[in-house]
């Protein structure tokens, strides 16, 4: 009796047409991770300066997001102030690739912290090297729109929900660091995304980032004719949640 060898599936076949945007090490890491997790690339969602984002489908037909950080074109100096001031990662390697790998782990850890605190954000699934896989925000294969692209029926309530998520982040000891209507998706309410810049309260730049987040959000909702919380008052309220001076 002849036993046929079971054919392994190629979970990365749909990636080949766009794999030219990655270096060889990234391609190999991506191939290994997708085959290990049995995730099939579905479509290219966004191609930015710092990362490329795909949608994927698991063997259980669950949609996920695959974010791949570029190792060659990311602004090393721009992100260094966030990493070097983050006590969670100790001594940071000056090697560019290792630096980007740490940046990816940082977003994964930030998502873990935020999710556990009840913040409405993608749930992290796994990370490896410069690749982050997280839950999909949207309907079926369609990604939820950004807040900036949505005509809100009740912006006052959405503002309250955004502030509530900011409070949950503060209780968890984090500031988003790059919060704006461009980094919030809208799916049954606001969903915070792009937490790579999120910084702990122990960082020297935390207060600066917290103030910037507040100003960005208040500025956006003010343009929608919403009476927002005074920026200084909101800042003090968030600081109280941290129990720092």
N, C-alpha and C positions, 0 to 999 in steps of 0.2 A: 504494500500500500504506500502510495506516494503522498506525502504531506506537502501541501502548497505553502510556501513561505508567505506569511501575512505581510501585505504591503503597507508600509508606513505612509501616513498622510503628510503632504507638504503644506503646512499651515502658513507658509510665507509666499506662495506662488503669486499672489496679487500684489506683492511688494516689489517685485522685480522691475516693473516699469518705472518706479520712482526711486529705486535704491541708489541711483547715481548721486543723490544729494548727501549720502553718507560715506564716511571713510570705511575702509575695510574692517577695522576692529568693531565699529558700530554695527555693520551689517552682520558680522558673525554673532555678536552678542544678541542682536535682534532675532536672528534665525533660531538660536538656541532657546531663548526665552519663550518665543511664540510656540515653538514645537513642544517645549516642556509643559507649558500651560494650555496647549491645544487651542490656541486662539488664531482665527483666520482674519487677516487684514481685509477690511471691506472697502474703505474709501479714504481719500485724503481730505481732512477737514480744514486744516490750516497749515500754511508753510510760512513761518516767520523767521526773523533774524536769529533768534536764540534757540528755537525748537521747531519740530515738525510734529503735527498731531494727526493721528489716524483714528478711525472707528474700527472696532474689531468685534468678532462674534465668537463666543466660546462654543465648545462642543455641546453644551447644554442650551445653546441658542440664546445666551445672555449677551447683551451688548455691553461693550467696554470702550474706554478711551485709552489709546496708546500714545504717550508723549515721549518723543525722542529729542534729547538736548543735543545740539550741534557741539562738537568738540573743537572745531577750528575757528569759528567765526563769532562766538560769544564774546562780549566785551569783558575781558578779564578784569580790567581796572574798575569797571562799573559795579560788578557784583562782589568784588573782594571786600568792600567795607561791610557787607552783610555777613559774610562768612567769618572774616577775621574777628568780628565782634560778637560771635555766637559761641558762648561757653560750652554748648552741648557737644562740640566737635573737637575741642582741644587744639592741638597743633595741626595746622593745615598745610598740606604739601604744596610746594610751589610749582610742581609739575602740572601743566595745563589740564591734561586728561584726568588726573587724580582730583584736581580742583573741581572740574565739572561733575565728576562722579559724586563728590561730596555735596555739591549743589543739588543734585537729583535726590540724594538720600535726605537732604534737608527738606525738600518739598514733601517727600513721602512722610517724614516725621511730623511736619507741620499739619498735614492732612489727618494723620492719626490723632494728634492732640485736639484739633478742631472738631473732628467727628465725635470723639469721646466726650467733648464738652457740649455736644448738642447743636453745634453750628451747622447750618444747612449748607453743605459742601459735598463734593464728590468723596466717596469712600475709597481710601487707598487699598489696592489689591496686592501689589508687589512692586519692587523696584530692583533693578540690576544694572550696574555700571551707570550709563547715562539714559536709562530707559525707565519710565514710570507708567504703570498700568493702574487705572482707577475706574470707578463706576461711571456709567454713561448717564448724562443728564439730557433727557429729551424724550421723544415719542418714537418707538421703533428705531429706525435708522436716521431720524432727523434730530439733529442737535438743537437743544433749546436756544432761543434767541438771546442776545445780550440785552441787558436792561436798557441800554442806550437806543436800541432798535425797536423797543416796544412802546406802543401808545397805551399808557396806563389808564384804566378806568377809575381807579381809586388810589392816586399817588400818595395821599396822606397815610393810608394804611400800609402801603409798601415801605414808606419811609420809616414807620414805626418798626416794621419787621427787620429792616436793615440795621437800625439802631440796636434792636434786641440781639441780633447776631453779633454786632460789635461788642456788646456787653458780655456775651458768652465767650467771645475770644479773649476779652480782657480778664475775665475770671480764670481762664486757662493760662494766662500769662503771655498772651501773644497780641501783637498788632499786625494787621494784614500787611501793611507796608507798601501796598500799591493798589489800594481800594478806590474804585471809581465805577461809574456806570458801564465801563468797558470790561471790567473784570467781575461782573455779576451777571449770571444767567437768570432767565425768568422761566421758572417751571413751577406752577402753583405757589408762586412767591419767589423771593430773591434767593439765589444760590451763589455763594462766594466761590470763585475759582482763582487759579493762578496764585497759589500760596507760597511760591518759591521765595518771595521777598519777606514773608512773615518772620517777625523777629521777636525774641523773648524779652521780657521786661528787664533781664539782667544785662542786656546789650546797651552800650553807650549811645546808640542811635535810636533806641526804642521810642523815647518821648517825641523826638523829631518826626518819626514815621507816624506815630499816633495822631499828632496834630495834623499832619498832611492828609491822612485818611479822613479825618473829621471835616477838614476844609473842602476836600473833593466831594464828599457826599452832600454836605450842606449846600455847596455851590450848585450842584446838579438839581437838587430838589427845590431850591429857591427859584430856579429858572422855570419850574413847573408851578410857580405861585403857591408853594407850600410853606406854611409858617414853621420853620425848623427850630430846633433847640439851639439856643445861643452856643456858639462853638466853644467858648471858654467854659461854660457850664457843663457841656457834654464832656469836655476834656477832663474836668475835675471829677465828674461822675464816674468816668471810666478808670481814672487813677484810683479812686476810692475802692473800686473792686479789686485792685491789685494790692492794696495796702502798702503802697510805697509813697514817698514824698516827692 
